Amino acid sequence: MKFFVVGLGNFGSTLSIRLTDMGHEVIGADISLNKVESLKNRITHTVCMDCTDATNLHTVPLKEMDVVVVAIGEDFAASVLITALLKQQNVKKLIGRAFNDVHRTVIEALGVDEILFPEEDAAERVAKKLTLPLVDNSVQICDNSSMMELSIPQKFYYQKLSETELAQAKELKVVAYVQVKNEKSLWGNTRKIKKLNLDIDAETELRPGDRLIIIGNVKELKKILNR
């Protein structure tokens, strides 16, 4: 896929680097020459330009981009103006980064396809990690349900799934089992190898170090883990 990322601050640069590492083609733009120069070897393409100038945006092959992300942080005026200019270009998918509720409301009114709120999302992940330390990853599906990767609690070691409180929970469903093994590389480093098993049933034995993929109510899972 092809991405155009406007703003190479902490969020924009990290996003651009990750996308590049995943094999996607990324054009990263920023008004700061220092930022552009420091990232030119880590992002597919970098360009120093003022994206609040519509003339400059016309030099970017926007029609070829699958996704355009306005990742600017604190400059409210620049973010809104650039978002409006890109919306006029009818890009395939326009994503905006919001840094407060007012900003979110404004760019939402401009008609962006998706809004990112990195600080809020990060705070939510940290809060979940602090209150549910055994949950390694969590993705909210709807208001009252999430998909969670749970490290098997010690109290469930060597029990069958049917023998645990998870099997009786009304608002939780175990959908997969993740077997985790430590494997040594040629250089002697140890890394974790995960193997996903969707063929899980009531007789599946829960072993130390492995994980469960669970869909359901976070509050109910918290009650079970805290008992």
Z-matrix of the N, CA and C atoms (Angstrom, degrees):
N
C 1 1.455
C 2 1.525 1 110.40
N 3 1.330 2 116.07 1 159.69
C 4 1.455 3 121.80 2 179.99
C 5 1.529 4 109.51 3 -114.94
N 6 1.345 5 115.62 4 130.88
C 7 1.455 6 121.96 5 -177.12
C 8 1.527 7 110.42 6 -125.60
N 9 1.323 8 115.21 7 142.97
C 10 1.463 9 121.63 8 171.49
C 11 1.517 10 106.67 9 -119.41
N 12 1.330 11 117.03 10 117.43
C 13 1.464 12 122.19 11 -177.32
C 14 1.523 13 108.88 12 -113.40
N 15 1.325 14 116.19 13 121.59
C 16 1.468 15 122.25 14 179.49
C 17 1.525 16 108.68 15 -101.30
N 18 1.320 17 116.07 16 118.90
C 19 1.461 18 120.87 17 -178.80
C 20 1.517 19 110.56 18 102.41
N 21 1.326 20 116.58 19 110.78
C 22 1.464 21 120.66 20 -176.79
C 23 1.526 22 111.58 21 -113.41
N 24 1.337 23 115.04 22 46.48
C 25 1.460 24 120.26 23 171.33
C 26 1.523 25 109.10 24 -76.12
N 27 1.323 26 117.10 25 -158.10
C 28 1.470 27 120.25 26 -177.82
C 29 1.526 28 111.85 27 -58.02
N 30 1.328 29 116.55 28 -48.50
C 31 1.461 30 120.35 29 -177.67
C 32 1.525 31 111.53 30 -70.38
N 33 1.331 32 116.65 31 -50.78
C 34 1.461 33 120.60 32 -176.78
C 35 1.516 34 113.25 33 -62.42
N 36 1.335 35 116.73 34 -40.43
C 37 1.465 36 119.79 35 -179.69
C 38 1.525 37 111.09 36 -69.56
N 39 1.330 38 116.66 37 -42.12
C 40 1.469 39 119.72 38 178.54
C 41 1.519 40 111.02 39 -62.56
N 42 1.327 41 116.48 40 -44.04
C 43 1.461 42 121.01 41 178.05
C 44 1.525 43 110.73 42 -60.39
N 45 1.319 44 116.88 43 -46.24
C 46 1.467 45 121.37 44 -178.02
C 47 1.524 46 111.71 45 -63.93
N 48 1.323 47 116.48 46 -41.62
C 49 1.468 48 120.87 47 179.54
C 50 1.523 49 110.63 48 -65.18
N 51 1.329 50 116.20 49 -44.43
C 52 1.475 51 119.77 50 179.87
C 53 1.520 52 110.76 51 -61.93
N 54 1.317 53 117.20 52 -45.12
C 55 1.466 54 120.97 53 -180.00
C 56 1.525 55 110.88 54 -62.77
N 57 1.330 56 116.36 55 -40.73
C 58 1.466 57 120.34 56 177.51
C 59 1.522 58 110.66 57 -63.18
N 60 1.337 59 116.40 58 -44.73
C 61 1.467 60 121.02 59 179.46
C 62 1.525 61 112.01 60 -62.14
N 63 1.338 62 116.08 61 -27.98
C 64 1.470 63 120.72 62 178.95
C 65 1.525 64 112.21 63 -80.47
N 66 1.332 65 116.71 64 -2.62
C 67 1.457 66 120.51 65 176.37
C 68 1.513 67 115.28 66 98.41
N 69 1.331 68 117.41 67 6.03
C 70 1.461 69 120.61 68 179.50
C 71 1.533 70 110.20 69 -86.47
N 72 1.322 71 115.62 70 159.76
C 73 1.463 72 121.00 71 176.69
C 74 1.523 73 108.67 72 -93.71
N 75 1.321 74 115.52 73 123.86
C 76 1.465 75 120.76 74 -174.31
C 77 1.529 76 110.28 75 -126.34
N 78 1.327 77 115.10 76 132.63
C 79 1.466 78 120.98 77 168.20
C 80 1.524 79 106.34 78 -108.11
N 81 1.323 80 116.56 79 116.94
C 82 1.458 81 121.14 80 178.95
C 83 1.514 82 110.09 81 -106.66
N 84 1.328 83 117.41 82 127.22
C 85 1.465 84 121.49 83 -176.76
C 86 1.523 85 110.91 84 -120.74
N 87 1.322 86 115.90 85 140.02
C 88 1.464 87 120.87 86 176.19
C 89 1.523 88 108.57 87 -153.61
N 90 1.328 89 115.88 88 152.59
C 91 1.463 90 120.69 89 -179.44
C 92 1.525 91 111.24 90 -77.69
N 93 1.346 92 116.59 91 -16.49
C 94 1.461 93 121.56 92 -178.52
C 95 1.527 94 110.96 93 -89.75
N 96 1.319 95 116.54 94 118.14
C 97 1.463 96 121.07 95 178.83
C 98 1.526 97 110.87 96 -64.70
N 99 1.344 98 117.00 97 -36.08
C 100 1.464 99 120.17 98 179.73
C 101 1.525 100 111.55 99 -60.80
N 102 1.335 101 116.50 100 -43.72
C 103 1.465 102 120.11 101 178.92
C 104 1.524 103 110.76 102 -64.20
N 105 1.312 104 116.30 103 -45.21
C 106 1.465 105 121.05 104 -178.62
C 107 1.523 106 110.76 105 -61.24
N 108 1.335 107 116.73 106 -44.33
C 109 1.464 108 121.10 107 -179.42
C 110 1.527 109 111.38 108 -65.10
N 111 1.332 110 116.81 109 -39.18
C 112 1.468 111 120.25 110 -177.14
C 113 1.524 112 112.63 111 -71.01
N 114 1.328 113 117.01 112 -18.67
C 115 1.470 114 120.84 113 -175.77
C 116 1.525 115 113.49 114 -110.12
N 117 1.320 116 117.68 115 -1.01
C 118 1.468 117 119.83 116 -171.83
C 119 1.524 118 113.72 117 -63.37
N 120 1.336 119 117.62 118 -23.53
C 121 1.465 120 120.30 119 179.01
C 122 1.522 121 113.07 120 -94.54
N 123 1.332 122 117.00 121 1.03
C 124 1.469 123 120.44 122 -177.17
C 125 1.524 124 112.91 123 -116.63
N 126 1.331 125 116.37 124 -13.85
C 127 1.467 126 122.15 125 179.55
C 128 1.524 127 107.91 126 -121.20
N 129 1.320 128 117.22 127 144.67
C 130 1.468 129 121.00 128 -176.08
C 131 1.521 130 112.18 129 -47.74
N 132 1.334 131 116.21 130 -54.89
C 133 1.470 132 121.48 131 177.70
C 134 1.526 133 108.01 132 -137.76
N 135 1.311 134 116.98 133 139.35
C 136 1.466 135 120.53 134 172.74
C 137 1.525 136 108.60 135 -127.25
N 138 1.320 137 115.42 136 146.72
C 139 1.462 138 119.66 137 -178.98
C 140 1.524 139 109.09 138 -143.03
N 141 1.329 140 115.86 139 135.67
C 142 1.460 141 121.27 140 176.47
C 143 1.522 142 107.87 141 -92.66
N 144 1.325 143 115.83 142 114.24
C 145 1.460 144 118.91 143 -178.51
C 146 1.519 145 110.74 144 -159.65
N 147 1.312 146 115.47 145 154.63
C 148 1.461 147 122.78 146 175.86
C 149 1.526 148 107.63 147 -92.02
N 150 1.321 149 115.83 148 103.46
C 151 1.470 150 119.92 149 -175.11
C 152 1.520 151 113.24 150 -78.49
N 153 1.343 152 117.49 151 -1.97
C 154 1.469 153 118.84 152 173.35
C 155 1.523 154 110.62 153 -78.56
N 156 1.324 155 116.64 154 -8.12
C 157 1.467 156 122.69 155 177.64
C 158 1.529 157 108.25 156 -97.23
N 159 1.320 158 116.45 157 113.66
C 160 1.466 159 121.19 158 -177.39
C 161 1.525 160 112.14 159 -58.12
N 162 1.326 161 116.48 160 -31.47
C 163 1.470 162 120.39 161 179.39
C 164 1.524 163 110.81 162 -61.77
N 165 1.326 164 116.42 163 -40.18
C 166 1.463 165 120.47 164 178.75
C 167 1.524 166 111.51 165 -66.37
N 168 1.318 167 116.59 166 -39.78
C 169 1.469 168 119.97 167 179.73
C 170 1.522 169 111.53 168 -62.68
N 171 1.315 170 116.89 169 -29.73
C 172 1.466 171 120.53 170 -179.64
C 173 1.527 172 112.30 171 -67.94
N 174 1.341 173 116.88 172 -14.57
C 175 1.471 174 119.95 173 178.11
C 176 1.526 175 111.86 174 -83.82
N 177 1.323 176 116.32 175 -8.97
C 178 1.474 177 121.30 176 179.86
C 179 1.527 178 108.83 177 -95.57
N 180 1.325 179 118.78 178 134.34
C 181 1.476 180 120.77 179 179.74
C 182 1.531 181 111.65 180 -74.26
N 183 1.317 182 115.93 181 69.01
C 184 1.468 183 121.39 182 -173.95
C 185 1.528 184 112.64 183 -61.05
N 186 1.322 185 117.48 184 -34.01
C 187 1.467 186 120.72 185 -178.73
C 188 1.527 187 111.59 186 -64.49
N 189 1.335 188 116.13 187 -23.13
C 190 1.462 189 120.30 188 -179.72
C 191 1.525 190 112.42 189 -86.61
N 192 1.330 191 116.93 190 -13.42
C 193 1.457 192 120.84 191 -175.82
C 194 1.527 193 111.17 192 -78.87
N 195 1.324 194 116.62 193 132.06
C 196 1.465 195 120.69 194 176.12
C 197 1.524 196 110.93 195 -77.45
N 198 1.335 197 115.95 196 -35.59
C 199 1.465 198 121.09 197 -179.00
C 200 1.525 199 109.07 198 -141.57
N 201 1.336 200 115.55 199 136.47
C 202 1.465 201 121.59 200 173.85
C 203 1.524 202 107.70 201 -117.94
N 204 1.333 203 116.19 202 128.75
C 205 1.465 204 121.30 203 -178.06
C 206 1.524 205 109.65 204 -119.36
N 207 1.323 206 116.57 205 123.42
C 208 1.468 207 121.19 206 172.27
C 209 1.523 208 106.18 207 -93.65
N 210 1.341 209 115.65 208 102.39
C 211 1.468 210 121.31 209 -171.35
C 212 1.521 211 113.00 210 -104.47
N 213 1.324 212 116.83 211 16.32
C 214 1.471 213 121.26 212 -177.54
C 215 1.524 214 110.12 213 -63.63
N 216 1.350 215 115.38 214 140.38
C 217 1.454 216 120.28 215 -176.14
C 218 1.509 217 114.62 216 -86.84
N 219 1.335 218 117.07 217 -89.07
C 220 1.464 219 120.72 218 -167.85
C 221 1.527 220 115.49 219 -89.94
N 222 1.309 221 118.54 220 -10.93
C 223 1.472 222 120.36 221 -176.72
C 224 1.530 223 109.67 222 -84.47
N 225 1.322 224 115.10 223 90.05
C 226 1.464 225 122.05 224 -175.46
C 227 1.527 226 111.25 225 -58.42
N 228 1.334 227 116.55 226 -49.40
C 229 1.471 228 120.86 227 -175.39
C 230 1.524 229 111.32 228 -62.16
N 231 1.328 230 116.62 229 -45.16
C 232 1.464 231 120.47 230 -179.31
C 233 1.521 232 110.97 231 -64.17
N 234 1.326 233 116.56 232 -42.26
C 235 1.462 234 120.72 233 -179.82
C 236 1.525 235 111.51 234 -60.73
N 237 1.326 236 116.43 235 -46.24
C 238 1.468 237 121.08 236 -178.17
C 239 1.524 238 110.93 237 -66.63
N 240 1.337 239 116.82 238 -44.68
C 241 1.463 240 120.60 239 -178.84
C 242 1.530 241 111.05 240 -63.55
N 243 1.323 242 116.85 241 -45.52
C 244 1.468 243 120.36 242 -179.57
C 245 1.524 244 110.80 243 -64.66
N 246 1.320 245 116.41 244 -40.04
C 247 1.466 246 120.23 245 177.79
C 248 1.526 247 110.53 246 -60.64
N 249 1.337 248 116.30 247 -43.79
C 250 1.470 249 120.66 248 179.45
C 251 1.527 250 111.30 249 -63.76
N 252 1.330 251 116.85 250 -42.11
C 253 1.470 252 120.74 251 179.69
C 254 1.529 253 111.35 252 -64.70
N 255 1.321 254 116.41 253 -41.10
C 256 1.465 255 120.21 254 179.73
C 257 1.524 256 111.31 255 -69.25
N 258 1.324 257 115.96 256 -34.68
C 259 1.468 258 119.79 257 177.20
C 260 1.523 259 110.12 258 -62.47
N 261 1.320 260 116.97 259 -36.74
C 262 1.469 261 121.35 260 178.60
C 263 1.529 262 111.93 261 -66.10
N 264 1.326 263 115.98 262 -23.80
C 265 1.466 264 120.60 263 -178.61
C 266 1.533 265 112.49 264 -83.80
N 267 1.335 266 116.38 265 -3.20
C 268 1.472 267 121.24 266 178.35
C 269 1.530 268 112.69 267 54.63
N 270 1.339 269 115.43 268 48.36
C 271 1.464 270 119.24 269 177.29
C 272 1.531 271 109.21 270 -66.27
N 273 1.330 272 116.07 271 156.99
C 274 1.468 273 120.53 272 -174.02
C 275 1.525 274 112.44 273 -61.26
N 276 1.326 275 116.38 274 -47.11
C 277 1.465 276 120.18 275 178.37
C 278 1.516 277 108.39 276 -144.51
N 279 1.333 278 116.16 277 125.05
C 280 1.462 279 122.09 278 -177.33
C 281 1.524 280 109.57 279 -115.04
N 282 1.322 281 115.44 280 121.36
C 283 1.463 282 121.69 281 -179.54
C 284 1.520 283 108.89 282 -116.09
N 285 1.330 284 116.28 283 132.41
C 286 1.458 285 120.68 284 179.51
C 287 1.512 286 111.68 285 -114.49
N 288 1.325 287 115.44 286 147.02
C 289 1.461 288 120.90 287 174.92
C 290 1.521 289 108.28 288 -99.80
N 291 1.324 290 116.70 289 128.28
C 292 1.468 291 120.81 290 178.26
C 293 1.520 292 109.65 291 -107.77
N 294 1.346 293 116.80 292 142.12
C 295 1.466 294 119.11 293 178.37
C 296 1.523 295 112.68 294 -115.71
N 297 1.332 296 117.89 295 -1.38
C 298 1.465 297 121.61 296 168.52
C 299 1.530 298 108.20 297 -161.20
N 300 1.323 299 116.04 298 174.59
C 301 1.466 300 120.17 299 -174.55
C 302 1.526 301 112.67 300 -65.67
N 303 1.337 302 116.86 301 -36.73
C 304 1.467 303 119.91 302 178.89
C 305 1.526 304 109.83 303 -64.16
N 306 1.313 305 115.58 304 -45.49
C 307 1.464 306 120.57 305 178.89
C 308 1.527 307 110.37 306 -59.89
N 309 1.322 308 115.76 307 -43.61
C 310 1.465 309 120.36 308 179.04
C 311 1.530 310 110.69 309 -59.29
N 312 1.327 311 116.90 310 -43.98
C 313 1.465 312 121.33 311 -179.13
C 314 1.527 313 111.44 312 -62.34
N 315 1.333 314 115.98 313 -41.44
C 316 1.470 315 120.30 314 -177.34
C 317 1.521 316 111.12 315 -67.59
N 318 1.334 317 117.81 316 -49.60
C 319 1.470 318 118.52 317 -176.99
C 320 1.531 319 111.20 318 -71.79
N 321 1.323 320 115.84 319 -25.58
C 322 1.464 321 118.84 320 174.26
C 323 1.528 322 109.72 321 -65.93
N 324 1.344 323 116.15 322 -40.27
C 325 1.465 324 121.17 323 178.62
C 326 1.527 325 111.58 324 -65.74
N 327 1.327 326 116.55 325 -26.10
C 328 1.467 327 120.45 326 178.63
C 329 1.526 328 111.98 327 -75.20
N 330 1.329 329 116.12 328 -13.23
C 331 1.459 330 119.47 329 174.63
C 332 1.514 331 116.08 330 93.75
N 333 1.355 332 117.29 331 29.28
C 334 1.465 333 118.63 332 176.52
C 335 1.530 334 109.19 333 -65.81
N 336 1.316 335 115.81 334 154.21
C 337 1.464 336 120.40 335 -177.87
C 338 1.524 337 112.44 336 -79.37
N 339 1.326 338 115.83 337 -26.76
C 340 1.465 339 119.74 338 -178.24
C 341 1.518 340 108.65 339 -155.81
N 342 1.342 341 116.10 340 147.67
C 343 1.461 342 120.86 341 179.44
C 344 1.521 343 109.25 342 -120.94
N 345 1.335 344 115.91 343 130.01
C 346 1.458 345 121.95 344 176.18
C 347 1.523 346 108.99 345 -103.73
N 348 1.332 347 115.82 346 140.58
C 349 1.460 348 121.34 347 177.39
C 350 1.526 349 106.85 348 -130.95
N 351 1.350 350 118.31 349 74.51
C 352 1.469 351 122.21 350 -170.68
C 353 1.521 352 114.45 351 -54.60
N 354 1.331 353 117.25 352 -43.21
C 355 1.463 354 119.66 353 -177.89
C 356 1.524 355 110.97 354 -64.44
N 357 1.325 356 116.55 355 -42.50
C 358 1.463 357 120.89 356 179.54
C 359 1.528 358 110.70 357 -66.27
N 360 1.330 359 116.09 358 -43.36
C 361 1.464 360 120.36 359 179.74
C 362 1.524 361 111.14 360 -63.64
N 363 1.340 362 116.46 361 -41.65
C 364 1.462 363 120.62 362 179.71
C 365 1.521 364 110.75 363 -64.98
N 366 1.333 365 116.94 364 -42.05
C 367 1.461 366 121.03 365 179.14
C 368 1.527 367 110.95 366 -62.95
N 369 1.329 368 116.20 367 -39.01
C 370 1.462 369 120.16 368 179.07
C 371 1.524 370 111.09 369 -65.67
N 372 1.349 371 116.40 370 -41.31
C 373 1.466 372 119.84 371 178.84
C 374 1.526 373 111.04 372 -64.19
N 375 1.342 374 116.65 373 -41.43
C 376 1.461 375 120.37 374 179.41
C 377 1.521 376 110.49 375 -65.01
N 378 1.337 377 116.56 376 -42.57
C 379 1.465 378 120.64 377 179.07
C 380 1.527 379 110.98 378 -60.27
N 381 1.333 380 116.42 379 -43.09
C 382 1.467 381 119.99 380 178.59
C 383 1.520 382 110.94 381 -65.18
N 384 1.343 383 116.75 382 -39.53
C 385 1.459 384 120.62 383 -179.05
C 386 1.516 385 111.06 384 -66.62
N 387 1.338 386 116.65 385 -36.79
C 388 1.458 387 120.23 386 179.72
C 389 1.520 388 111.90 387 -70.56
N 390 1.329 389 116.68 388 -37.29
C 391 1.466 390 120.42 389 -177.64
C 392 1.522 391 112.78 390 -89.70
N 393 1.343 392 116.94 391 -22.76
C 394 1.465 393 121.67 392 178.07
C 395 1.532 394 108.48 393 -132.21
N 396 1.348 395 117.10 394 73.40
C 397 1.469 396 120.00 395 -174.31
C 398 1.519 397 114.68 396 -62.16
N 399 1.334 398 118.22 397 -20.57
C 400 1.464 399 120.61 398 179.90
C 401 1.527 400 112.55 399 -82.94
N 402 1.333 401 117.09 400 -10.53
C 403 1.465 402 120.52 401 178.26
C 404 1.528 403 108.46 402 -89.05
N 405 1.333 404 115.72 403 110.47
C 406 1.464 405 120.68 404 -175.77
C 407 1.526 406 112.08 405 -79.89
N 408 1.321 407 116.65 406 -38.30
C 409 1.465 408 120.90 407 -179.66
C 410 1.521 409 108.75 408 -140.25
N 411 1.311 410 115.74 409 146.28
C 412 1.462 411 119.86 410 -179.49
C 413 1.519 412 109.59 411 -148.47
N 414 1.330 413 116.01 412 133.46
C 415 1.461 414 121.97 413 177.25
C 416 1.520 415 108.26 414 -127.53
N 417 1.336 416 116.64 415 120.69
C 418 1.457 417 120.11 416 179.59
C 419 1.519 418 109.93 417 -74.15
N 420 1.343 419 116.00 418 128.08
C 421 1.459 420 121.92 419 -179.06
C 422 1.524 421 110.47 420 -94.95
N 423 1.324 422 115.94 421 -43.89
C 424 1.466 423 121.93 422 175.56
C 425 1.519 424 107.46 423 -150.41
N 426 1.329 425 117.63 424 -171.78
C 427 1.460 426 120.89 425 -172.25
C 428 1.523 427 113.76 426 -56.90
N 429 1.333 428 117.50 427 -37.65
C 430 1.461 429 119.37 428 -174.51
C 431 1.525 430 114.29 429 -116.90
N 432 1.324 431 117.53 430 11.81
C 433 1.464 432 119.88 431 -177.98
C 434 1.522 433 111.84 432 -138.89
N 435 1.335 434 114.55 433 144.34
C 436 1.459 435 121.36 434 177.26
C 437 1.519 436 109.15 435 -138.08
N 438 1.329 437 115.32 436 159.48
C 439 1.462 438 120.79 437 169.18
C 440 1.519 439 106.57 438 -101.44
N 441 1.351 440 116.60 439 126.67
C 442 1.458 441 120.81 440 -172.23
C 443 1.523 442 111.51 441 -128.37
N 444 1.326 443 115.43 442 143.62
C 445 1.464 444 121.84 443 172.68
C 446 1.524 445 107.00 444 -103.45
N 447 1.323 446 116.66 445 110.80
C 448 1.463 447 122.55 446 -172.27
C 449 1.521 448 111.19 447 -108.56
N 450 1.336 449 117.07 448 122.91
C 451 1.460 450 120.22 449 169.93
C 452 1.527 451 107.86 450 -68.63
N 453 1.317 452 116.80 451 131.09
C 454 1.466 453 120.02 452 -173.34
C 455 1.528 454 110.24 453 -61.79
N 456 1.341 455 117.79 454 122.78
C 457 1.464 456 121.79 455 -179.32
C 458 1.530 457 111.16 456 -65.48
N 459 1.318 458 115.98 457 150.53
C 460 1.462 459 121.01 458 -178.15
C 461 1.524 460 111.92 459 -57.90
N 462 1.333 461 117.22 460 -35.27
C 463 1.465 462 119.56 461 -177.44
C 464 1.524 463 112.75 462 -67.35
N 465 1.346 464 117.66 463 -13.60
C 466 1.468 465 121.08 464 178.60
C 467 1.531 466 113.00 465 -101.81
N 468 1.346 467 117.35 466 -0.03
C 469 1.465 468 119.58 467 -176.83
C 470 1.531 469 111.41 468 -55.65
N 471 1.319 470 114.78 469 131.28
C 472 1.473 471 124.73 470 174.94
C 473 1.531 472 113.52 471 64.94
N 474 1.316 473 117.33 472 12.34
C 475 1.464 474 120.43 473 172.20
C 476 1.526 475 109.34 474 -89.04
N 477 1.319 476 114.98 475 153.57
C 478 1.464 477 118.82 476 169.91
C 479 1.528 478 107.62 477 -76.02
N 480 1.324 479 116.48 478 152.37
C 481 1.460 480 120.09 479 -179.44
C 482 1.524 481 110.94 480 -55.73
N 483 1.329 482 116.53 481 -38.41
C 484 1.470 483 121.40 482 -178.25
C 485 1.523 484 112.64 483 -64.93
N 486 1.334 485 116.99 484 -19.18
C 487 1.465 486 121.13 485 -177.67
C 488 1.528 487 112.33 486 -89.57
N 489 1.311 488 117.15 487 -6.24
C 490 1.463 489 120.42 488 -177.21
C 491 1.526 490 111.46 489 -96.83
N 492 1.330 491 114.73 490 164.18
C 493 1.467 492 120.46 491 177.61
C 494 1.525 493 112.01 492 -67.21
N 495 1.321 494 116.14 493 -20.52
C 496 1.465 495 119.36 494 179.34
C 497 1.520 496 111.39 495 -62.79
N 498 1.331 497 116.09 496 -35.11
C 499 1.464 498 120.41 497 -177.55
C 500 1.527 499 111.79 498 -68.77
N 501 1.342 500 116.39 499 -27.58
C 502 1.464 501 120.10 500 -178.36
C 503 1.532 502 113.12 501 -93.53
N 504 1.313 503 116.47 502 -9.29
C 505 1.468 504 119.89 503 -176.52
C 506 1.528 505 110.82 504 -65.89
N 507 1.328 506 116.19 505 130.95
C 508 1.464 507 120.98 506 -177.05
C 509 1.528 508 112.77 507 -77.29
N 510 1.328 509 116.81 508 -28.92
C 511 1.466 510 119.92 509 -174.90
C 512 1.523 511 112.77 510 -112.20
N 513 1.337 512 116.64 511 22.65
C 514 1.458 513 121.76 512 177.03
C 515 1.518 514 109.80 513 -134.69
N 516 1.322 515 116.34 514 142.08
C 517 1.463 516 120.55 515 176.06
C 518 1.524 517 109.24 516 -137.24
N 519 1.327 518 115.65 517 125.29
C 520 1.463 519 121.08 518 176.00
C 521 1.523 520 107.65 519 -83.22
N 522 1.329 521 116.97 520 120.51
C 523 1.470 522 120.50 521 -173.60
C 524 1.526 523 113.44 522 -109.99
N 525 1.344 524 117.11 523 -15.68
C 526 1.468 525 118.41 524 -179.22
C 527 1.523 526 110.03 525 -160.18
N 528 1.324 527 114.56 526 159.25
C 529 1.465 528 122.64 527 178.40
C 530 1.523 529 107.43 528 -119.63
N 531 1.324 530 116.49 529 132.84
C 532 1.464 531 120.76 530 179.89
C 533 1.527 532 108.94 531 -113.56
N 534 1.327 533 115.49 532 114.50
C 535 1.462 534 120.63 533 177.22
C 536 1.524 535 108.63 534 -87.23
N 537 1.317 536 116.24 535 128.69
C 538 1.463 537 121.30 536 -177.05
C 539 1.524 538 109.46 537 -115.11
N 540 1.318 539 115.62 538 125.13
C 541 1.465 540 120.78 539 178.22
C 542 1.522 541 109.72 540 -126.97
N 543 1.330 542 115.17 541 146.73
C 544 1.459 543 120.56 542 174.17
C 545 1.521 544 108.95 543 -90.87
N 546 1.315 545 115.88 544 130.36
C 547 1.463 546 120.48 545 -178.17
C 548 1.523 547 109.27 546 -130.20
N 549 1.343 548 115.68 547 135.89
C 550 1.458 549 119.74 548 179.45
C 551 1.518 550 110.46 549 -90.25
N 552 1.319 551 114.88 550 136.34
C 553 1.462 552 120.35 551 177.94
C 554 1.525 553 109.56 552 -83.26
N 555 1.332 554 116.73 553 176.42
C 556 1.463 555 121.50 554 178.82
C 557 1.524 556 111.67 555 -62.72
N 558 1.331 557 116.73 556 -23.68
C 559 1.460 558 121.50 557 -178.69
C 560 1.530 559 112.28 558 -93.84
N 561 1.325 560 116.49 559 4.31
C 562 1.455 561 120.29 560 176.58
C 563 1.509 562 115.18 561 89.02
N 564 1.323 563 117.50 562 -0.79
C 565 1.464 564 120.34 563 177.91
C 566 1.522 565 110.20 564 -78.28
N 567 1.320 566 116.09 565 144.91
C 568 1.461 567 121.14 566 178.71
C 569 1.522 568 109.84 567 -98.34
N 570 1.310 569 116.81 568 131.55
C 571 1.464 570 120.69 569 176.70
C 572 1.519 571 109.37 570 -132.81
N 573 1.315 572 115.16 571 154.51
C 574 1.462 573 120.49 572 -179.44
C 575 1.523 574 109.99 573 -89.36
N 576 1.326 575 116.01 574 130.19
C 577 1.455 576 122.50 575 176.68
C 578 1.524 577 108.16 576 -110.02
N 579 1.339 578 116.19 577 124.86
C 580 1.464 579 120.67 578 -179.63
C 581 1.521 580 110.57 579 -104.98
N 582 1.331 581 115.96 580 136.23
C 583 1.459 582 121.32 581 176.08
C 584 1.524 583 108.83 582 -124.25
N 585 1.328 584 116.03 583 118.54
C 586 1.466 585 121.52 584 -177.38
C 587 1.520 586 110.63 585 -85.18
N 588 1.330 587 115.64 586 130.65
C 589 1.464 588 121.50 587 177.92
C 590 1.527 589 108.90 588 -122.99
N 591 1.335 590 116.09 589 111.77
C 592 1.469 591 120.77 590 179.45
C 593 1.518 592 112.00 591 -85.86
N 594 1.323 593 116.16 592 -11.43
C 595 1.468 594 121.26 593 -178.27
C 596 1.526 595 109.30 594 -88.40
N 597 1.328 596 115.80 595 67.94
C 598 1.458 597 121.62 596 -177.95
C 599 1.520 598 109.26 597 -107.98
N 600 1.339 599 116.15 598 139.64
C 601 1.467 600 119.89 599 179.49
C 602 1.519 601 109.79 600 -142.66
N 603 1.315 602 116.15 601 -174.23
C 604 1.462 603 121.70 602 -175.47
C 605 1.522 604 113.08 603 -61.51
N 606 1.350 605 117.27 604 -24.49
C 607 1.463 606 121.34 605 -176.91
C 608 1.527 607 113.39 606 -88.76
N 609 1.321 608 117.78 607 -4.03
C 610 1.462 609 120.80 608 -178.91
C 611 1.525 610 110.57 609 -61.83
N 612 1.330 611 115.80 610 128.08
C 613 1.464 612 120.67 611 179.62
C 614 1.526 613 109.87 612 -88.96
N 615 1.320 614 115.60 613 133.01
C 616 1.459 615 121.41 614 -177.68
C 617 1.526 616 109.77 615 -91.82
N 618 1.323 617 116.36 616 121.35
C 619 1.464 618 121.19 617 -173.96
C 620 1.534 619 111.95 618 -113.72
N 621 1.343 620 115.99 619 150.18
C 622 1.469 621 120.28 620 179.69
C 623 1.527 622 111.90 621 -56.74
N 624 1.325 623 115.93 622 138.23
C 625 1.456 624 121.19 623 177.44
C 626 1.514 625 114.43 624 89.86
N 627 1.338 626 117.23 625 -19.79
C 628 1.459 627 120.11 626 179.81
C 629 1.530 628 110.40 627 -84.50
N 630 1.325 629 116.06 628 175.82
C 631 1.465 630 120.25 629 -174.86
C 632 1.516 631 111.34 630 -138.06
N 633 1.322 632 114.64 631 159.85
C 634 1.461 633 121.75 632 177.00
C 635 1.525 634 109.20 633 -119.40
N 636 1.318 635 115.70 634 142.35
C 637 1.462 636 120.65 635 171.29
C 638 1.525 637 106.62 636 -99.41
N 639 1.321 638 115.35 637 120.08
C 640 1.466 639 121.76 638 -173.44
C 641 1.524 640 109.78 639 -124.37
N 642 1.314 641 116.22 640 138.52
C 643 1.465 642 121.63 641 173.17
C 644 1.522 643 108.06 642 -115.01
N 645 1.332 644 116.27 643 133.25
C 646 1.455 645 117.89 644 176.66
C 647 1.513 646 113.77 645 153.12
N 648 1.327 647 114.50 646 -157.28
C 649 1.456 648 123.38 647 -172.75
C 650 1.528 649 111.09 648 -82.08
N 651 1.331 650 116.56 649 121.41
C 652 1.463 651 121.61 650 -178.07
C 653 1.524 652 110.88 651 -62.80
N 654 1.330 653 117.42 652 -39.11
C 655 1.464 654 120.83 653 -178.20
C 656 1.524 655 111.32 654 -63.56
N 657 1.330 656 116.95 655 -38.62
C 658 1.465 657 119.48 656 179.16
C 659 1.528 658 110.63 657 -67.33
N 660 1.330 659 116.72 658 -39.78
C 661 1.465 660 119.62 659 177.51
C 662 1.526 661 110.38 660 -63.28
N 663 1.326 662 116.46 661 -40.66
C 664 1.462 663 120.64 662 179.52
C 665 1.529 664 111.08 663 -61.05
N 666 1.334 665 116.85 664 -40.86
C 667 1.469 666 120.87 665 178.55
C 668 1.519 667 111.02 666 -61.78
N 669 1.332 668 115.98 667 -43.70
C 670 1.468 669 120.36 668 -179.36
C 671 1.524 670 110.73 669 -63.75
N 672 1.311 671 117.27 670 -43.31
C 673 1.463 672 120.97 671 -177.02
C 674 1.522 673 112.28 672 -70.97
N 675 1.325 674 117.37 673 -27.23
C 676 1.467 675 120.88 674 -177.33
C 677 1.521 676 113.76 675 -90.22
N 678 1.332 677 117.03 676 -4.08
C 679 1.469 678 119.15 677 -179.90
C 680 1.521 679 111.13 678 -74.21
